[in-house]
C-alpha cells in the first residue's frame, strides 16, 4: 500500500515538473501563427489517416504483498497471510509514435523546424502582447521568444510572428 502512495506522489511531482518544461513548437521563417496552425492540423489529419488510432488493452502484472508477523505484549505471535492485488488494465495506442513521426515528417516537408521554447511567464505574456509589431525584430525568431499552450491545444509563439 505504501509503494502505491509513493508511486502516486512521484507521478504528481513528475507531472508538475513537466508542466514547467519547454514546449515543442514548429517554426518556419516568414510563417505566421495562423498558417502554422493550419499546416499542423493538415499534417495531423494526414497522419491520422495513415496511422489510425489502434488501441490495445494491456494488463499490468499482479502485485504480491507478503504476510507480516505480529506479536502482542504477552508474547503471543501470529502471522497475517500475504495477498495478491490485481495490477489493473490500461489502454495503449500502438500507432501514437508512428503518427508523431508522420506529423514531424510532414511539417519538415513544408519547411518547418521543430523547436523547444521556454514557457512564457504571465509577465512575458503581458509584455510581449503589448509590443507594437514594428518594435519586434524583422525576420527570424526573436531571442525573447517563448511559447504558450492554449486551451484548445495549440501552442502559440510570443511575440506573435
Residue, then its C-alpha position, 0 to 999 in steps of 0.5 A: x500500500x505504501x509503494x502505491x502512495x509513493x508511486x502516486x506522489x512521484x507521478x504528481x511531482x513528475x507531472x508538475x515538473x513537466x508542466x514547467x518544461x519547454x514546449x515543442x513548437x514548429x517554426x518556419x521563417x516568414x510563417x505566421x501563427x495562423x498558417x502554422x496552425x493550419x499546416x499542423x492540423x493538415x499534417x495531423x489529419x494526414x497522419x491520422x489517416x495513415x496511422x489510425x488510432x489502434x488501441x490495445x488493452x494491456x494488463x499490468x502484472x499482479x502485485x504480491x504483498x507478503x504476510x507480516x508477523x505480529x506479536x502482542x505484549x504477552x508474547x503471543x505471535x501470529x502471522x497475517x497471510x500475504x495477498x495478491x492485488x490485481x495490477x489493473x488494465x490500461x489502454x495503449x495506442x500502438x500507432x501514437x509514435x508512428x503518427x508523431x513521426x508522420x506529423x514531424x515528417x510532414x511539417x519538415x516537408x513544408x519547411x518547418x523546424x521543430x523547436x523547444x521554447x521556454x514557457x512564457x511567464x504571465x509577465x512575458x505574456x503581458x509584455x510581449x502582447x503589448x509590443x507594437x509589431x514594428x518594435x519586434x525584430x524583422x525576420x527570424x525568431x526573436x531571442x525573447x521568444x517563448x511559447x504558450x499552450x492554449x486551451x484548445x491545444x495549440x501552442x502559440x509563439x510570443x511575440x506573435x510572428 
